[in-house]
Amino acid sequence: MRNGKIKIKTLVVMIIFGVFIIAFVRQESTMKRLNKNIATKNEELQQLQEENVKLQNEVDMVNSDSYIERLARERLGMIRNGEKVIISSSESN
């Protein structure tokens, strides 16, 4: 009878141990997946931050006086006070 109780106790301990092993493996798998997801999101964040810096630099350039003046001269043909416009004969045709 005592031998039967020992077998049952051993079986119960093995089942509990097996449940813990399965839970541990699942948790490790989940952690690896989450860490991989975090790494991917961090890479995306880095790319977006770099793009944001680039776009902010463009905005700063577009808002600068020298850029606005250049556009006014090139696209609108504007000149400063005291400047003279020289038109070549090839442009007048």
HELIX and SHEET records of a PDB file:
HELIX    1   1 ARG A    2  VAL A   62  1                                  61    
HELIX    2   2 ASP A   65  LEU A   76  1                                  12    
HELIX    3   3 SER A   89  SER A   92  1                                   4    
END                                                                             
